[in-house]
């Protein structure tokens, strides 16, 4: 006899879980607050331009292969491998540093500031590689049911990695490299994931291994939103319906079983099993009214930085920009120490720029480019007022135009700005935090909000703020872990 599953939220985690469960014979239905699927993996179409709203690249591409293999369908996505993986522009330096997977080529980029770079980076990546493979199946790709279970899993990780738990990523980089610029470049993987390298544990040096050696960075032919579109097509073929403009506001329960959710119109949604793709911490507080996740307690948790995003449609071809670009100032430590908790927009912001029309020409009219700009900013706990959004956007656009020697202001055909307020309102991101809960040691593994509800035996969670964490491939893993629980605990008889 089939069982019905209601998935709340159609981000990648919700869509992937729906696809996994529907492929195993479950009847699946999805409700979504936004007017179209994807969550942060969404799309904006305006003035003839098409923009990916959120993620613009990913690593660990094989996790998508695992998803479609699990569901016994052919992978419908076609990937572009990025090499160089990105470029980094420092203030006062006209030419960027190109970050290549080929370490010999990368050594040439860094030869002036880090003469012994090649043996140093090989040693650094060897340690990061060992850490990644020693934790991938023991910690990252596992469900933990209690402290003992988690402790046993951690005990299987070789002791040689222990020191990395107690020093920062910045400190770890300092053990391998002398150049400030090299350390900054390798720490960007933490900074633009919403945390500073001074607060991020050294264990996350494994991310440098994933980007440079293990799998590299990729995007999708046709744009990142193709991921959402192709998964939705597969769901439609399995008769999975998605109901848009539907936000869950209340819960109906009896004892230790969830009986249903109520939306903003008072409609009751029922199922045998429920999967929440909304933020696993905030949902427990806002909808389930759990004291442990009250606003006061949520505010005390560590959250990732909020996104301030600009979408520009520009006339002309921009030879000075590549597919993925980081624009930095010359005060990284000072900037990083202040950016998390300030109520004032930065005067000289650090930002990331993606030009997807470089590899997907259909995203912009002929002779034009589409530009996506992401500036990490404080979440709304620290900066609730965004009346200065236009001013900050103008500052960033002017700085970018100056650095690439192009009059962006005059040649702008389309401009859209999303502040943390917009991201919170559109996608229920807690206080505008871009990637959910941060990944300090007190918020990872069993200490992260569980993907199985503590009270209701038929309620589960998937996504960035539950296990194992944030990032597209990690969220795909999250869907696998949630599905494993459901298959084991609510099997179809």
C-alpha positions in Angstrom: 0.0 0.0 0.0 1.4 3.4 -1.0 2.2 6.1 1.4 1.7 9.9 0.9 4.6 12.3 1.5 4.1 16.1 1.7 7.2 18.1 1.0 7.2 21.7 2.3 9.5 23.8 0.0 10.9 23.1 -3.4 14.5 24.0 -3.0 17.0 21.5 -4.3 16.8 19.5 -1.1 13.0 19.2 -1.3 13.0 18.4 -5.0 15.7 15.8 -4.7 13.9 14.1 -1.8 10.7 14.2 -3.7 12.4 12.6 -6.7 14.0 9.9 -4.5 10.8 9.0 -2.7 8.5 9.1 -5.8 11.0 6.7 -7.5 10.5 4.3 -4.7 6.7 4.2 -5.0 5.6 7.0 -2.5 2.9 9.4 -3.5 4.5 12.8 -3.2 3.0 16.3 -3.2 4.9 19.6 -2.7 3.8 23.0 -1.4 6.0 26.1 -2.1 5.8 29.7 -0.8 7.3 31.2 -4.0 5.7 31.4 -7.4 8.1 29.0 -9.0 10.3 26.1 -7.8 14.0 26.1 -6.9 14.3 28.0 -3.6 17.7 29.8 -3.8 18.4 27.8 -6.9 16.0 30.1 -8.8 15.9 32.2 -11.9 15.1 35.8 -12.8 13.9 36.8 -16.3 13.8 40.5 -17.0 14.2 42.9 -20.0 15.3 40.1 -22.3 18.0 38.9 -19.8 18.0 35.6 -17.8 19.8 35.4 -14.4 20.5 32.6 -12.0 19.4 34.2 -8.8 21.6 32.2 -6.4 24.2 29.5 -6.8 26.3 29.9 -9.9 28.7 26.9 -9.6 29.3 23.8 -7.5 31.8 21.1 -6.7 31.4 17.3 -6.1 29.4 17.0 -9.3 29.3 13.2 -8.9 26.6 13.7 -6.2 24.2 14.6 -9.0 25.1 11.4 -10.7 24.3 9.5 -7.5 20.9 11.2 -7.2 19.8 10.2 -10.7 21.3 6.7 -10.4 19.4 6.2 -7.1 16.2 7.2 -9.0 17.1 4.9 -11.9 17.0 7.7 -14.5 19.6 9.0 -16.8 21.3 12.2 -15.7 19.6 14.9 -17.8 22.2 17.6 -16.9 25.2 18.6 -18.9 28.0 20.2 -17.0 30.7 22.7 -17.9 34.0 22.3 -16.0 35.5 25.6 -15.0 39.2 26.1 -15.6 40.4 28.5 -14.4 38.0 27.9 -11.6 37.9 31.6 -10.8 39.8 34.8 -10.9 40.7 37.2 -8.1 41.1 40.9 -8.4 42.9 42.8 -5.6 42.5 46.5 -5.2 45.3 48.4 -6.9 46.3 45.5 -9.2 44.9 45.7 -12.7 45.3 42.1 -13.7 43.7 39.3 -11.7 45.2 36.1 -10.4 43.8 33.1 -12.2 43.2 30.1 -10.1 44.0 27.0 -12.1 43.5 23.3 -11.2 46.9 22.7 -12.9 49.2 23.4 -9.9 52.2 24.1 -12.1 50.2 26.9 -13.9 48.9 28.1 -10.5 52.5 28.2 -9.2 53.4 30.5 -12.1 50.6 32.9 -11.1 52.0 33.0 -7.6 55.7 32.8 -8.3 56.4 36.4 -7.3 54.6 36.4 -4.0 55.1 32.8 -3.0 58.3 31.4 -4.7 58.1 28.0 -3.1 54.4 27.6 -3.8 54.3 24.3 -5.6 55.8 22.1 -2.8 53.8 24.0 -0.3 50.5 23.7 -2.0 51.1 20.0 -2.6 51.7 19.5 1.1 48.6 21.5 2.0 46.3 19.7 -0.4 47.7 16.3 0.7 46.5 17.0 4.2 43.2 18.4 3.0 42.7 15.3 0.8 43.3 12.9 3.7 40.9 14.9 5.9 38.2 14.8 3.2 38.4 11.1 2.5 38.8 10.2 6.2 35.5 12.1 7.1 33.4 11.8 3.9 31.7 8.4 4.8 32.4 8.4 8.5 30.8 11.7 9.3 29.4 13.7 6.3 27.3 10.9 4.6 25.9 9.4 7.8 22.8 9.8 10.0 23.5 9.9 13.7 20.7 9.0 16.2 22.4 10.0 19.5 25.6 11.3 21.1 27.0 7.8 21.4 26.5 7.1 17.7 28.1 10.4 16.8 31.0 9.8 19.1 31.7 6.4 17.6 31.6 7.9 14.2 34.0 10.6 15.1 36.3 8.1 16.9 36.9 6.4 13.6 38.4 9.6 12.1 42.2 9.4 12.4 43.7 11.3 15.4 46.1 13.1 13.1 43.3 15.5 12.1 42.4 16.5 15.7 44.6 19.7 15.8 42.5 21.1 12.9 39.5 21.1 15.2 41.2 23.7 17.5 42.7 26.2 15.1 41.2 28.4 12.4 41.4 28.0 8.7 43.5 31.2 8.6 45.9 29.7 11.1 46.1 26.5 9.0 46.9 28.4 5.9 49.6 30.3 7.8 51.3 27.0 8.5 51.7 26.4 4.8 52.0 29.7 3.1 53.8 33.0 3.7 52.0 35.3 1.2 49.1 37.2 2.6 47.4 37.2 -0.8 47.7 33.4 -1.2 46.2 32.9 2.2 43.3 35.3 1.3 42.7 33.6 -2.0 42.5 30.1 -0.4 40.2 31.4 2.3 37.6 32.8 -0.1 35.9 29.4 -0.1 35.0 30.1 3.5 34.3 33.8 3.2 31.8 33.6 0.4 30.1 30.6 2.0 29.2 33.0 4.7 32.0 32.8 7.3 35.4 34.4 7.9 38.5 32.2 7.8 39.3 33.5 11.2 36.2 31.9 12.7 36.0 28.8 10.4 37.7 25.7 11.8 40.8 24.4 9.9 38.9 21.2 9.0 37.3 23.2 6.2 40.6 23.3 4.4 39.2 20.2 2.8 37.1 22.6 0.6 40.3 23.7 -1.1 41.0 20.1 -2.0 37.5 19.7 -3.5 37.9 22.9 -5.6 41.5 22.4 -6.8 42.1 18.7 -7.0 39.2 16.4 -6.2 36.5 17.5 -8.6 36.9 21.2 -9.3 34.1 23.6 -10.0 31.3 23.2 -12.5 28.2 24.9 -13.8 25.3 23.7 -16.0 24.9 24.1 -19.7 21.8 26.3 -20.2 22.2 27.9 -16.8 22.1 26.7 -13.2 18.3 26.8 -13.2 18.4 23.8 -15.5 18.9 21.7 -12.4 15.6 22.8 -11.0 13.8 22.5 -14.4 15.1 19.0 -15.2 14.2 17.6 -11.7 10.8 19.2 -12.0 10.3 17.5 -15.4 11.1 14.1 -13.8 8.7 14.8 -11.0 5.9 15.7 -13.3 6.4 12.4 -15.2 5.8 10.7 -11.8 2.6 12.8 -11.2 4.2 14.9 -8.4 2.2 18.1 -8.1 3.8 21.4 -6.8 1.4 24.0 -5.3 2.9 27.5 -5.5 2.1 30.6 -3.4 1.4 28.3 -0.5 3.1 29.0 2.8 2.8 26.8 5.8 1.8 28.7 9.0 0.5 26.2 11.5 0.7 22.6 12.6 -1.9 20.1 13.5 -0.7 17.3 15.7 -1.9 14.5 18.0 0.5 13.0 20.5 3.8 12.1 18.8 2.4 12.2 15.3 2.0 15.1 12.9 -1.5 15.2 11.5 -1.1 18.0 9.0 0.0 21.5 8.2 -2.2 24.6 7.7 -1.3 27.2 5.0 -1.9 31.0 5.0 -5.4 30.5 3.7 -6.4 28.0 6.4 -6.2 25.0 4.1 -5.2 21.7 5.9 -2.5 19.6 4.1 -2.3 16.0 5.2 0.0 13.1 4.5 1.5 10.0 6.1 5.0 11.5 6.2 6.2 15.1 6.1 9.5 16.5 4.8 10.4 20.2 5.5 12.8 21.9 3.1 12.4 25.2 4.9 15.2 26.1 7.4 15.3 23.3 9.9 16.0 25.5 12.8 13.7 28.5 12.0 10.8 26.2 11.1 10.9 24.5 14.4 10.7 27.9 16.1 8.3 29.8 13.9 5.8 27.0 12.9 6.2 24.3 15.6 6.7 26.9 18.4 9.6 24.9 20.0 11.0 26.9 23.0 14.5 25.5 22.1 14.2 27.4 18.8 12.6 30.7 20.0 13.7 33.8 18.2 15.8 34.8 21.2 17.7 31.5 21.0 17.9 31.5 17.2 19.5 34.9 17.3 22.2 33.5 19.5 23.2 30.9 17.0 25.9 31.5 14.3 24.4 32.2 10.9 26.0 32.7 7.6 26.3 36.1 6.0 23.3 37.5 4.2 23.3 38.1 0.4 23.0 41.5 -1.2 22.6 40.7 -4.9 22.5 42.8 -8.0 21.4 41.6 -11.5 22.6 43.8 -14.3 21.8 43.5 -18.0 24.6 45.4 -19.8 25.1 46.5 -23.4 28.4 45.4 -24.8 30.8 42.5 -24.3 33.0 42.6 -21.2 36.4 41.2 -22.0 37.7 42.2 -18.5 35.3 39.8 -16.8 35.5 36.0 -16.7 32.9 33.5 -15.6 33.6 33.7 -11.9 35.4 36.7 -10.3 36.2 37.9 -6.8 36.8 41.6 -6.2 38.7 42.4 -3.0 40.1 45.4 -1.2 43.4 45.6 0.6 42.1 45.3 4.2 40.9 41.7 4.4 41.4 41.1 8.1 39.8 44.4 9.1 37.0 43.9 6.6 36.3 40.4 7.8 36.3 41.3 11.5 33.6 43.9 11.0 31.4 42.7 8.2 29.4 40.2 10.3 28.0 42.6 12.9 27.8 46.1 11.5 24.7 48.1 10.8 26.4 50.2 8.2 27.0 49.2 4.5 30.7 48.8 3.7 32.3 51.8 2.0 34.6 49.5 -0.1 32.7 46.3 -0.3 34.1 42.9 -1.3 32.0 41.1 -3.8 31.7 38.2 -6.3 30.7 38.6 -10.0 29.4 35.9 -12.3 28.8 36.4 -16.0 26.8 33.4 -17.1 26.4 34.8 -20.7 30.1 33.9 -21.1 29.2 30.3 -21.4 25.4 30.4 -22.0 24.9 33.1 -24.7 21.1 32.7 -24.7 21.1 34.4 -21.2 21.5 37.8 -22.8 20.5 39.5 -26.1 23.1 39.7 -28.9 26.0 42.0 -28.0 25.1 42.1 -24.3 26.1 40.4 -21.0 24.2 39.5 -17.9 26.1 40.2 -14.6 25.2 38.7 -11.2 26.9 40.4 -8.3 26.9 39.0 -4.7 28.1 41.1 -1.8 28.1 39.2 1.6 26.5 41.5 4.2 25.3 41.3 7.8 22.0 39.5 8.4 19.0 41.4 9.7 19.9 40.8 13.3 22.6 43.5 12.9 21.3 45.5 9.9 17.5 45.4 9.8 17.3 48.6 7.7 18.1 48.5 4.0 17.1 52.0 2.9 20.6 52.5 1.6 20.3 49.6 -0.9 20.5 51.8 -4.0 23.6 53.6 -2.6 25.4 50.4 -1.9 24.5 49.0 -5.3 25.8 52.2 -7.0 29.0 51.9 -5.0 29.6 48.4 -6.2 28.7 49.1 -9.8 31.0 52.1 -9.9 33.8 50.1 -8.4 33.4 47.2 -10.8 33.2 49.6 -13.8 36.4 51.3 -12.7 38.2 48.0 -12.2 37.3 46.5 -15.6 37.5 49.9 -17.3 33.9 49.9 -18.6 31.1 52.4 -18.1 28.6 50.1 -16.6 26.2 52.8 -15.5 25.7 54.2 -18.9 25.4 50.8 -20.6 23.0 49.2 -18.0 19.8 48.1 -19.7 18.3 46.2 -16.7 19.0 46.4 -13.0 17.4 44.5 -10.1 18.5 44.6 -6.5 17.7 42.1 -3.8 18.5 42.9 -0.2 18.5 40.5 2.8 14.9 41.7 3.4 13.9 40.4 -0.1 15.7 37.1 0.4 14.0 36.6 3.8 10.5 37.5 2.4 10.8 35.4 -0.8 12.4 32.3 0.6 12.0 32.4 4.3 15.7 32.7 5.0 16.1 33.4 8.7 16.9 37.1 9.2 18.1 37.0 5.6 21.0 34.6 6.3 22.0 33.4 2.9 23.1 29.8 3.6 21.4 29.1 6.9 23.3 28.0 10.0 27.1 28.4 10.0 29.4 25.5 10.4 31.3 26.1 13.6 32.1 22.9 15.6 29.0 23.5 17.8 26.7 23.5 14.8 27.9 20.4 12.7 27.1 16.7 12.8 24.9 15.7 15.7 25.0 19.3 17.0 23.2 20.6 13.9 19.4 20.5 13.9 18.6 16.9 13.1 16.9 15.7 9.9 14.5 13.7 12.1 12.1 15.7 14.3 12.6 15.2 18.0 8.8 15.0 18.8 7.0 13.8 15.7 7.9 10.4 14.3 6.7 11.2 10.8 8.4 14.6 10.3 11.8 15.0 8.6 14.0 17.8 7.4 16.2 18.4 4.4 18.4 21.3 3.3 21.2 23.6 4.3 20.4 24.1 8.0 20.1 20.4 8.8 22.8 17.7 8.3 25.3 17.6 6.7 25.2 21.3 5.8 25.2 23.9 3.0 26.1 23.9 -0.6 24.4 22.2 -3.6 26.1 18.8 -3.5 25.9 18.7 0.3 22.1 19.4 0.1 21.8 16.5 -2.4 23.5 14.3 0.2 21.0 15.7 2.7 18.2 14.4 0.6 19.8 11.0 0.6 20.1 10.9 4.4 16.5 12.0 4.9 15.3 9.5 2.4 17.2 6.7 4.1 15.4 7.5 7.3 12.0 7.5 5.7 12.6 4.2 3.8 13.7 2.6 7.1 11.0 4.0 9.3 8.0 4.4 7.0 8.5 1.6 4.4 5.8 0.9 1.9 4.3 -2.5 2.9 
